[in-house]
Amino acid sequence: MYFLNDPYQGVLCPKTPSAWIHALLNLYGRMSIPLAHTFKDFTHYLCMDVANGHLHPFKLEALE
């Protein structure tokens, strides 16, 4: 689970799910984790907007 619009002082929090996707794709690449890893079918991604409580499920393939 990832958070959107967190107002905590001194923390840079993404405002959109696509910003998290970009950051996670970058992280996976730096760690040499293939997107088609063994646990891909069991890995779920969800953003919660702390400003309004909306949930945004997403897939990392969205920006490939």
Backbone as XML, in Angstrom:
<?xml version="1.0"?>
<chain id="A" units="angstrom">
  <residue number="1" name="MET">
    <atom name="N" x="0.853" y="-1.164" z="0.000"/>
    <atom name="CA" x="0.000" y="0.000" z="0.000"/>
    <atom name="C" x="0.901" y="1.230" z="0.000"/>
  </residue>
  <residue number="2" name="TYR">
    <atom name="N" x="0.521" y="2.185" z="-0.829"/>
    <atom name="CA" x="1.256" y="3.440" z="-0.954"/>
    <atom name="C" x="0.278" y="4.581" z="-0.694"/>
  </residue>
  <residue number="3" name="PHE">
    <atom name="N" x="0.787" y="5.696" z="-0.253"/>
    <atom name="CA" x="-0.075" y="6.813" z="0.124"/>
    <atom name="C" x="0.085" y="7.987" z="-0.829"/>
  </residue>
  <residue number="4" name="LEU">
    <atom name="N" x="-1.015" y="8.696" z="-1.034"/>
    <atom name="CA" x="-1.055" y="9.894" z="-1.873"/>
    <atom name="C" x="-1.421" y="11.091" z="-1.014"/>
  </residue>
  <residue number="5" name="ASN">
    <atom name="N" x="-0.869" y="12.241" z="-1.346"/>
    <atom name="CA" x="-1.246" y="13.513" z="-0.710"/>
    <atom name="C" x="-1.061" y="13.540" z="0.801"/>
  </residue>
  <residue number="6" name="ASP">
    <atom name="N" x="-0.031" y="12.853" z="1.286"/>
    <atom name="CA" x="0.247" y="12.872" z="2.721"/>
    <atom name="C" x="0.741" y="14.266" z="3.103"/>
  </residue>
  <residue number="7" name="PRO">
    <atom name="N" x="0.073" y="14.944" z="4.036"/>
    <atom name="CA" x="0.447" y="16.309" z="4.389"/>
    <atom name="C" x="1.570" y="16.410" z="5.422"/>
  </residue>
  <residue number="8" name="TYR">
    <atom name="N" x="2.176" y="15.302" z="5.816"/>
    <atom name="CA" x="3.207" y="15.310" z="6.849"/>
    <atom name="C" x="4.357" y="16.227" z="6.442"/>
  </residue>
  <residue number="9" name="GLN">
    <atom name="N" x="4.748" y="17.107" z="7.321"/>
    <atom name="CA" x="5.808" y="18.075" z="7.048"/>
    <atom name="C" x="7.143" y="17.388" z="6.773"/>
  </residue>
  <residue number="10" name="GLY">
    <atom name="N" x="7.838" y="17.852" z="5.734"/>
    <atom name="CA" x="9.161" y="17.347" z="5.416"/>
    <atom name="C" x="9.183" y="16.067" z="4.604"/>
  </residue>
  <residue number="11" name="VAL">
    <atom name="N" x="8.028" y="15.563" z="4.198"/>
    <atom name="CA" x="7.962" y="14.332" z="3.414"/>
    <atom name="C" x="7.404" y="14.657" z="2.041"/>
  </residue>
  <residue number="12" name="LEU">
    <atom name="N" x="8.114" y="14.193" z="1.006"/>
    <atom name="CA" x="7.603" y="14.366" z="-0.353"/>
    <atom name="C" x="6.747" y="13.144" z="-0.692"/>
  </residue>
  <residue number="13" name="CYS">
    <atom name="N" x="5.460" y="13.350" z="-0.805"/>
    <atom name="CA" x="4.534" y="12.255" z="-1.074"/>
    <atom name="C" x="3.919" y="12.454" z="-2.462"/>
  </residue>
  <residue number="14" name="PRO">
    <atom name="N" x="3.940" y="11.425" z="-3.307"/>
    <atom name="CA" x="3.326" y="11.551" z="-4.624"/>
    <atom name="C" x="1.860" y="11.956" z="-4.542"/>
  </residue>
  <residue number="15" name="LYS">
    <atom name="N" x="1.411" y="12.654" z="-5.573"/>
    <atom name="CA" x="0.021" y="13.118" z="-5.626"/>
    <atom name="C" x="-0.864" y="12.231" z="-6.502"/>
  </residue>
  <residue number="16" name="THR">
    <atom name="N" x="-0.239" y="11.354" z="-7.331"/>
    <atom name="CA" x="-1.003" y="10.503" z="-8.241"/>
    <atom name="C" x="-0.438" y="9.079" z="-8.226"/>
  </residue>
  <residue number="17" name="PRO">
    <atom name="N" x="-1.269" y="8.085" z="-8.572"/>
    <atom name="CA" x="-0.745" y="6.719" z="-8.690"/>
    <atom name="C" x="0.360" y="6.609" z="-9.742"/>
  </residue>
  <residue number="18" name="SER">
    <atom name="N" x="0.269" y="7.364" z="-10.835"/>
    <atom name="CA" x="1.298" y="7.269" z="-11.875"/>
    <atom name="C" x="2.661" y="7.714" z="-11.350"/>
  </residue>
  <residue number="19" name="ALA">
    <atom name="N" x="2.694" y="8.641" z="-10.396"/>
    <atom name="CA" x="3.963" y="9.044" z="-9.790"/>
    <atom name="C" x="4.566" y="7.884" z="-8.995"/>
  </residue>
  <residue number="20" name="TRP">
    <atom name="N" x="3.730" y="7.117" z="-8.299"/>
    <atom name="CA" x="4.220" y="5.942" z="-7.582"/>
    <atom name="C" x="4.692" y="4.886" z="-8.570"/>
  </residue>
  <residue number="21" name="ILE">
    <atom name="N" x="3.949" y="4.686" z="-9.652"/>
    <atom name="CA" x="4.341" y="3.691" z="-10.657"/>
    <atom name="C" x="5.730" y="4.030" z="-11.183"/>
  </residue>
  <residue number="22" name="HIS">
    <atom name="N" x="5.941" y="5.281" z="-11.528"/>
    <atom name="CA" x="7.246" y="5.715" z="-12.033"/>
    <atom name="C" x="8.345" y="5.433" z="-10.998"/>
  </residue>
  <residue number="23" name="ALA">
    <atom name="N" x="8.110" y="5.787" z="-9.761"/>
    <atom name="CA" x="9.095" y="5.568" z="-8.699"/>
    <atom name="C" x="9.370" y="4.077" z="-8.486"/>
  </residue>
  <residue number="24" name="LEU">
    <atom name="N" x="8.323" y="3.253" z="-8.511"/>
    <atom name="CA" x="8.501" y="1.819" z="-8.292"/>
    <atom name="C" x="9.210" y="1.156" z="-9.468"/>
  </residue>
  <residue number="25" name="LEU">
    <atom name="N" x="8.904" y="1.566" z="-10.694"/>
    <atom name="CA" x="9.603" y="1.022" z="-11.853"/>
    <atom name="C" x="11.087" y="1.367" z="-11.777"/>
  </residue>
  <residue number="26" name="ASN">
    <atom name="N" x="11.386" y="2.578" z="-11.338"/>
    <atom name="CA" x="12.769" y="2.994" z="-11.161"/>
    <atom name="C" x="13.443" y="2.120" z="-10.099"/>
  </residue>
  <residue number="27" name="LEU">
    <atom name="N" x="12.775" y="1.920" z="-8.978"/>
    <atom name="CA" x="13.323" y="1.105" z="-7.889"/>
    <atom name="C" x="13.542" y="-0.337" z="-8.340"/>
  </residue>
  <residue number="28" name="TYR">
    <atom name="N" x="12.551" y="-0.938" z="-9.008"/>
    <atom name="CA" x="12.692" y="-2.312" z="-9.501"/>
    <atom name="C" x="13.904" y="-2.405" z="-10.429"/>
  </residue>
  <residue number="29" name="GLY">
    <atom name="N" x="14.068" y="-1.404" z="-11.310"/>
    <atom name="CA" x="15.199" y="-1.409" z="-12.228"/>
    <atom name="C" x="16.526" y="-1.320" z="-11.503"/>
  </residue>
  <residue number="30" name="ARG">
    <atom name="N" x="16.621" y="-0.440" z="-10.512"/>
    <atom name="CA" x="17.869" y="-0.276" z="-9.753"/>
    <atom name="C" x="18.210" y="-1.523" z="-8.948"/>
  </residue>
  <residue number="31" name="MET">
    <atom name="N" x="17.183" y="-2.261" z="-8.546"/>
    <atom name="CA" x="17.408" y="-3.479" z="-7.762"/>
    <atom name="C" x="17.468" y="-4.727" z="-8.648"/>
  </residue>
  <residue number="32" name="SER">
    <atom name="N" x="17.345" y="-4.539" z="-9.959"/>
    <atom name="CA" x="17.366" y="-5.643" z="-10.934"/>
    <atom name="C" x="16.275" y="-6.676" z="-10.672"/>
  </residue>
  <residue number="33" name="ILE">
    <atom name="N" x="15.111" y="-6.204" z="-10.284"/>
    <atom name="CA" x="13.957" y="-7.083" z="-10.080"/>
    <atom name="C" x="13.127" y="-7.049" z="-11.368"/>
  </residue>
  <residue number="34" name="PRO">
    <atom name="N" x="12.995" y="-8.188" z="-12.054"/>
    <atom name="CA" x="12.189" y="-8.192" z="-13.278"/>
    <atom name="C" x="10.707" y="-8.015" z="-12.944"/>
  </residue>
  <residue number="35" name="LEU">
    <atom name="N" x="9.984" y="-7.331" z="-13.823"/>
    <atom name="CA" x="8.543" y="-7.142" z="-13.577"/>
    <atom name="C" x="7.801" y="-8.472" z="-13.635"/>
  </residue>
  <residue number="36" name="ALA">
    <atom name="N" x="8.348" y="-9.437" z="-14.325"/>
    <atom name="CA" x="7.719" y="-10.760" z="-14.413"/>
    <atom name="C" x="8.324" y="-11.701" z="-13.364"/>
  </residue>
  <residue number="37" name="HIS">
    <atom name="N" x="8.545" y="-11.200" z="-12.137"/>
    <atom name="CA" x="9.141" y="-12.018" z="-11.078"/>
    <atom name="C" x="8.198" y="-13.142" z="-10.655"/>
  </residue>
  <residue number="38" name="THR">
    <atom name="N" x="8.728" y="-14.091" z="-9.927"/>
    <atom name="CA" x="7.998" y="-15.301" z="-9.524"/>
    <atom name="C" x="6.690" y="-14.999" z="-8.791"/>
  </residue>
  <residue number="39" name="PHE">
    <atom name="N" x="6.660" y="-13.945" z="-7.992"/>
    <atom name="CA" x="5.480" y="-13.646" z="-7.180"/>
    <atom name="C" x="4.573" y="-12.588" z="-7.805"/>
  </residue>
  <residue number="40" name="LYS">
    <atom name="N" x="4.767" y="-12.309" z="-9.098"/>
    <atom name="CA" x="3.993" y="-11.266" z="-9.778"/>
    <atom name="C" x="2.478" y="-11.449" z="-9.601"/>
  </residue>
  <residue number="41" name="ASP">
    <atom name="N" x="1.999" y="-12.680" z="-9.749"/>
    <atom name="CA" x="0.556" y="-12.934" z="-9.643"/>
    <atom name="C" x="0.026" y="-12.777" z="-8.225"/>
  </residue>
  <residue number="42" name="PHE">
    <atom name="N" x="0.909" y="-12.695" z="-7.250"/>
    <atom name="CA" x="0.504" y="-12.572" z="-5.859"/>
    <atom name="C" x="0.823" y="-11.199" z="-5.278"/>
  </residue>
  <residue number="43" name="THR">
    <atom name="N" x="1.337" y="-10.291" z="-6.127"/>
    <atom name="CA" x="1.705" y="-8.952" z="-5.686"/>
    <atom name="C" x="0.636" y="-7.968" z="-6.126"/>
  </residue>
  <residue number="44" name="HIS">
    <atom name="N" x="0.107" y="-7.205" z="-5.193"/>
    <atom name="CA" x="-0.933" y="-6.226" z="-5.486"/>
    <atom name="C" x="-0.464" y="-4.858" z="-5.025"/>
  </residue>
  <residue number="45" name="TYR">
    <atom name="N" x="-0.846" y="-3.842" z="-5.781"/>
    <atom name="CA" x="-0.439" y="-2.463" z="-5.480"/>
    <atom name="C" x="-1.694" y="-1.618" z="-5.269"/>
  </residue>
  <residue number="46" name="LEU">
    <atom name="N" x="-1.672" y="-0.815" z="-4.249"/>
    <atom name="CA" x="-2.831" y="0.002" z="-3.919"/>
    <atom name="C" x="-2.350" y="1.340" z="-3.355"/>
  </residue>
  <residue number="47" name="CYS">
    <atom name="N" x="-2.920" y="2.420" z="-3.878"/>
    <atom name="CA" x="-2.655" y="3.755" z="-3.342"/>
    <atom name="C" x="-3.887" y="4.213" z="-2.576"/>
  </residue>
  <residue number="48" name="MET">
    <atom name="N" x="-3.661" y="4.795" z="-1.413"/>
    <atom name="CA" x="-4.747" y="5.396" z="-0.664"/>
    <atom name="C" x="-4.489" y="6.898" z="-0.584"/>
  </residue>
  <residue number="49" name="ASP">
    <atom name="N" x="-5.475" y="7.662" z="-1.007"/>
    <atom name="CA" x="-5.378" y="9.115" z="-0.941"/>
    <atom name="C" x="-5.779" y="9.537" z="0.468"/>
  </residue>
  <residue number="50" name="VAL">
    <atom name="N" x="-4.815" y="10.024" z="1.243"/>
    <atom name="CA" x="-5.100" y="10.373" z="2.633"/>
    <atom name="C" x="-5.945" y="11.639" z="2.744"/>
  </residue>
  <residue number="51" name="ALA">
    <atom name="N" x="-6.034" y="12.412" z="1.660"/>
    <atom name="CA" x="-6.841" y="13.635" z="1.688"/>
    <atom name="C" x="-8.332" y="13.325" z="1.635"/>
  </residue>
  <residue number="52" name="ASN">
    <atom name="N" x="-8.715" y="12.270" z="0.882"/>
    <atom name="CA" x="-10.143" y="11.996" z="0.736"/>
    <atom name="C" x="-10.525" y="10.532" z="0.959"/>
  </residue>
  <residue number="53" name="GLY">
    <atom name="N" x="-9.553" y="9.669" z="1.238"/>
    <atom name="CA" x="-9.839" y="8.268" z="1.523"/>
    <atom name="C" x="-10.078" y="7.387" z="0.321"/>
  </residue>
  <residue number="54" name="HIS">
    <atom name="N" x="-9.927" y="7.907" z="-0.891"/>
    <atom name="CA" x="-10.137" y="7.087" z="-2.087"/>
    <atom name="C" x="-9.001" y="6.092" z="-2.266"/>
  </residue>
  <residue number="55" name="LEU">
    <atom name="N" x="-9.357" y="4.910" z="-2.766"/>
    <atom name="CA" x="-8.377" y="3.860" z="-3.031"/>
    <atom name="C" x="-8.168" y="3.742" z="-4.533"/>
  </residue>
  <residue number="56" name="HIS">
    <atom name="N" x="-6.914" y="3.538" z="-4.949"/>
    <atom name="CA" x="-6.561" y="3.452" z="-6.364"/>
    <atom name="C" x="-5.679" y="2.228" z="-6.579"/>
  </residue>
  <residue number="57" name="PRO">
    <atom name="N" x="-6.257" y="1.076" z="-6.987"/>
    <atom name="CA" x="-5.412" y="-0.072" z="-7.310"/>
    <atom name="C" x="-4.675" y="0.213" z="-8.629"/>
  </residue>
  <residue number="58" name="PHE">
    <atom name="N" x="-3.481" y="-0.349" z="-8.793"/>
    <atom name="CA" x="-2.757" y="-0.166" z="-10.037"/>
    <atom name="C" x="-1.841" y="-1.348" z="-10.302"/>
  </residue>
  <residue number="59" name="LYS">
    <atom name="N" x="-1.352" y="-1.407" z="-11.556"/>
    <atom name="CA" x="-0.403" y="-2.436" z="-11.970"/>
    <atom name="C" x="0.863" y="-1.757" z="-12.444"/>
  </residue>
  <residue number="60" name="LEU">
    <atom name="N" x="1.995" y="-2.353" z="-12.199"/>
    <atom name="CA" x="3.252" y="-1.747" z="-12.624"/>
    <atom name="C" x="3.411" y="-1.767" z="-14.150"/>
  </residue>
  <residue number="61" name="GLU">
    <atom name="N" x="2.744" y="-2.632" z="-14.841"/>
    <atom name="CA" x="2.842" y="-2.693" z="-16.292"/>
    <atom name="C" x="2.256" y="-1.452" z="-16.964"/>
  </residue>
  <residue number="62" name="ALA">
    <atom name="N" x="1.548" y="-0.623" z="-16.202"/>
    <atom name="CA" x="0.816" y="0.510" z="-16.764"/>
    <atom name="C" x="1.697" y="1.472" z="-17.543"/>
  </residue>
  <residue number="63" name="LEU">
    <atom name="N" x="2.983" y="1.599" z="-17.188"/>
    <atom name="CA" x="3.855" y="2.558" z="-17.877"/>
    <atom name="C" x="4.925" y="1.886" z="-18.725"/>
  </residue>
  <residue number="64" name="GLU">
    <atom name="N" x="4.831" y="0.597" z="-18.940"/>
    <atom name="CA" x="5.862" y="-0.093" z="-19.740"/>
    <atom name="C" x="5.745" y="0.299" z="-21.182"/>
  </residue>
</chain>
